[in-house]
Amino acid sequence: MQNNQYLTFAGIGTVIASILHIAIIIGGPDWYRFFGAGEGMAQLAEKGSNYPIITTSIIAATLAIWAFYAFSGAGFIQKLPLLKPILVIISIVFIIRGLFGIPLVIILDHPYLNELEAKMTFMMISSIISLTLGLFYLKGAIKSKHK
């Protein structure tokens, strides 16, 4: 069986994102600041709060599960439950983040979003990555022979 290259790339990108979130936990407060988690999360990490660790771990785990779905759709591992609908949902989440992340930080007035507005390079890069992954997931889901 030929592997689905779109889902292969989506899975690799999502694994990298998951590992990066684990690295942020290890890297501590400065990493939370650099990667856009906000000053509030960085300060909580400095105080030894478990909240940043739990929140970032949930994100890392979610991304890892999404990568498993990509690799399942690509044919590298066994077919996971509800494969095609979940691939489409993942693609929608990434595409929404990619398309609306920047407009939201510009339009909405919220302390965290105001911090992100000051980090427009980060927002642009992360939006492009999110949109690209979303399109890979969508194209891969469409190409997938699974239901």
URFENDA-V272308 format. One record per residue. RES is the residue in three letters. SS is DSSP state (A for helix, B for strand, O for the rest). NEAR is the number of other ideal C-beta (glycine too) atoms within 8 Angstrom. D_FIRST is the distance of its C-alpha to the first C-alpha in Angstrom with 1 decimal. Layout:
BEGIN
RES:SS:NEAR:D_FIRST
RES:SS:NEAR:D_FIRST
END
This chain:
BEGIN
MET:O:3:0.0
GLN:O:4:3.8
ASN:O:9:6.4
ASN:O:12:9.3
GLN:A:8:12.1
TYR:A:11:14.9
LEU:A:19:14.2
THR:A:13:13.7
PHE:A:9:17.2
ALA:A:14:18.6
GLY:A:14:17.8
ILE:A:9:19.4
GLY:A:12:22.3
THR:A:14:22.9
VAL:A:11:22.9
ILE:A:8:25.5
ALA:A:11:27.5
SER:A:13:27.5
ILE:A:9:28.7
LEU:A:9:31.2
HIS:A:13:32.7
ILE:A:11:33.2
ALA:A:9:34.8
ILE:A:12:37.1
ILE:A:12:38.3
ILE:A:7:39.1
GLY:A:8:40.6
GLY:O:9:43.0
PRO:A:9:45.2
ASP:A:8:45.0
TRP:A:11:41.2
TYR:A:16:41.5
ARG:A:10:43.9
PHE:A:6:41.8
PHE:O:9:38.6
GLY:O:10:40.4
ALA:O:10:40.9
GLY:O:11:44.5
GLU:A:7:47.8
GLY:A:8:48.1
MET:A:12:45.1
ALA:A:14:46.2
GLN:A:9:49.7
LEU:A:10:48.3
ALA:A:13:46.4
GLU:A:8:49.6
LYS:O:6:51.4
GLY:O:4:49.0
SER:O:7:47.7
ASN:O:5:44.5
TYR:A:8:43.6
PRO:A:14:41.8
ILE:A:9:39.9
ILE:A:8:38.9
THR:A:9:38.0
THR:A:14:36.0
SER:A:11:34.2
ILE:A:8:33.2
ILE:A:9:31.8
ALA:A:13:29.9
ALA:A:9:28.5
THR:A:8:27.5
LEU:A:13:25.7
ALA:A:11:23.9
ILE:A:8:22.9
TRP:A:10:21.6
ALA:A:14:19.6
PHE:A:11:18.0
TYR:A:13:17.2
ALA:A:17:15.6
PHE:A:12:13.5
SER:A:14:12.6
GLY:A:15:11.7
ALA:A:13:9.7
GLY:O:8:7.5
PHE:O:8:9.8
ILE:O:6:12.0
GLN:O:4:12.5
LYS:O:5:13.2
LEU:O:10:16.8
PRO:O:3:19.5
LEU:O:6:20.1
LEU:A:14:17.1
LYS:A:11:17.5
PRO:A:7:21.3
ILE:A:10:21.5
LEU:A:17:19.3
VAL:A:11:21.7
ILE:A:8:24.7
ILE:A:13:23.8
SER:A:14:23.4
ILE:A:10:26.8
VAL:A:9:28.5
PHE:A:13:27.4
ILE:A:13:28.4
ILE:A:9:31.7
ARG:A:13:32.5
GLY:A:15:31.7
LEU:A:9:33.8
PHE:A:8:36.7
GLY:A:12:37.2
ILE:A:10:39.6
PRO:A:8:41.5
LEU:A:9:42.1
VAL:A:12:43.6
ILE:A:7:45.8
ILE:A:5:47.0
LEU:O:7:47.3
ASP:O:4:50.2
HIS:O:6:49.1
PRO:A:6:49.9
TYR:A:8:46.3
LEU:A:11:45.1
ASN:A:10:48.2
GLU:A:11:47.1
LEU:A:12:43.6
GLU:A:10:45.4
ALA:O:6:47.2
LYS:O:9:43.8
MET:A:8:42.5
THR:A:6:40.5
PHE:A:10:38.6
MET:A:14:38.1
MET:A:9:36.9
ILE:A:8:34.4
SER:A:11:33.1
SER:A:13:32.9
ILE:A:9:30.9
ILE:A:11:28.4
SER:A:13:28.3
LEU:A:13:27.9
THR:A:10:25.1
LEU:A:14:23.2
GLY:A:17:23.9
LEU:A:10:22.7
PHE:A:14:19.4
TYR:A:17:19.0
LEU:A:13:20.1
LYS:A:9:18.0
GLY:A:17:14.8
ALA:A:13:16.0
ILE:A:6:16.7
LYS:A:8:13.3
SER:O:12:11.6
LYS:O:2:10.8
HIS:O:8:12.5
LYS:O:3:16.3
END
